[in-house]
């Protein structure tokens, strides 16, 4: 595989107007993500840059086995994050500090206290994180 992959600029309300080189945000747009079109040999691979000016939502993604069991096809998601740049005090929340019940997780997600239950990691350029399916995570 050689050559450049086509990219897609994705506007997000938490995006940035000041992107690092070699990227530029078109006037009036807040770019939150830049997606690279996957090569034909790896159609399931999504590579993207994330640019944020704010904290992002707490998320969790199912596994392929879970989506297949529900008849949704292979739609699970695992993530790997490689930090290229980070603002001072930048953090990633990955997993819960301790086991919690579904009821506690639901209540905490509704009242916003779920952020306090995450394990927060200070980040710096060069850090790498693997986020398995079913792992609660957030960008702070």
C-alpha positions in Angstrom: 0.0 0.0 0.0 1.4 3.3 -1.0 0.1 6.8 -1.5 -2.1 9.2 0.4 -5.4 8.1 1.7 -8.4 10.4 1.1 -9.6 12.3 4.2 -12.9 13.5 5.4 -13.2 16.6 7.6 -15.9 16.1 10.3 -17.4 19.1 11.9 -18.2 18.8 15.7 -19.4 21.5 18.1 -16.4 20.7 20.4 -14.0 20.8 17.4 -11.3 23.3 16.7 -10.7 26.1 14.2 -6.9 26.0 14.8 -5.6 22.6 13.5 -2.0 21.6 13.7 0.0 21.3 10.4 -0.4 19.9 7.9 -4.2 20.4 8.4 -6.2 23.6 8.2 -9.8 24.1 9.1 -11.9 25.9 6.4 -13.2 29.3 7.5 -16.1 29.0 9.8 -15.8 25.3 10.5 -14.9 23.6 13.8 -13.2 20.4 12.8 -13.5 17.7 15.5 -12.2 14.7 13.5 -10.3 13.9 10.3 -11.1 10.4 9.0 -8.8 8.6 6.7 -10.5 6.4 4.0 -9.5 2.8 4.8 -7.4 1.1 2.2 -9.1 -1.7 0.3 -7.0 -4.3 2.0 -8.3 -3.2 5.5 -11.9 -2.1 5.0 -12.8 -2.4 8.7 -10.0 -0.1 9.9 -10.9 3.4 10.9 -8.0 5.8 11.5 -8.8 9.3 12.5 -7.4 12.3 14.3 -9.5 13.8 17.1 -9.2 17.5 17.8 -11.1 18.8 20.8 -11.6 22.1 22.6 -13.7 20.5 25.3 -14.3 17.3 27.2 -16.1 14.6 25.3 -18.9 12.3 26.4 -18.4 9.1 28.3 -18.8 6.2 25.9 -18.7 2.4 25.7 -18.9 0.3 22.6 -20.1 -3.3 22.2 -18.0 -6.2 20.9 -18.5 -7.9 17.6 -19.9 -11.0 19.4 -22.6 -8.8 21.1 -23.7 -7.1 17.9 -23.7 -10.4 16.0 -25.8 -12.0 18.7 -28.4 -9.3 18.3 -28.5 -9.8 14.5 -26.8 -6.4 13.8 -23.8 -7.9 11.9 -20.2 -7.3 12.9 -20.4 -3.8 14.4 -18.3 -4.0 17.6 -15.6 -1.5 18.3 -12.2 -1.6 19.9 -10.0 1.5 19.9 -6.3 2.3 20.1 -5.3 5.9 21.0 -1.9 7.2 20.2 -1.4 10.7 21.6 0.4 13.0 19.2 -0.2 16.2 21.1 -2.0 17.2 24.3 -2.8 20.4 26.2 -1.5 20.8 29.7 -3.6 18.7 32.1 -5.0 16.7 29.2 -6.6 13.4 30.4 -8.2 10.2 29.2 -10.7 8.3 31.3 -10.5 4.6 30.8 -12.5 2.1 32.8 -14.0 2.4 36.3 -12.0 2.7 39.5 -14.0 -0.2 41.0 -16.7 -2.6 39.9 -20.2 -1.1 39.8 -23.7 -2.4 39.2 -25.7 -1.6 36.1 -28.1 0.4 38.3 -25.3 2.5 39.7 -23.8 3.1 36.3 -27.2 4.1 34.8 -27.9 6.6 37.7 -24.4 8.0 37.5 -24.7 8.5 33.7 -28.0 10.3 34.2 -26.8 12.7 36.9 -23.3 13.2 35.4 -21.3 11.7 38.3 -20.0 8.9 36.0 -17.0 11.0 35.2 -15.9 10.8 38.9 -16.0 7.0 38.7 -13.5 6.7 35.8 -9.7 6.1 36.1 -8.2 9.3 34.7 -4.7 9.2 33.0 -2.6 12.3 32.4 -1.5 12.2 28.8 1.5 13.3 26.9 2.7 12.9 23.3 3.8 9.3 22.7 1.4 7.7 25.0 -0.6 4.7 23.7 -3.8 3.3 25.0 -5.8 0.2 24.0 -9.5 0.4 24.7 -11.1 -3.1 24.5 -14.8 -3.3 23.6 -17.1 -2.9 26.7 -14.6 -0.5 28.3 -16.1 2.8 29.4 -13.9 5.7 28.2 -13.8 9.5 27.7 -11.5 12.3 26.6 -11.1 15.0 29.3 
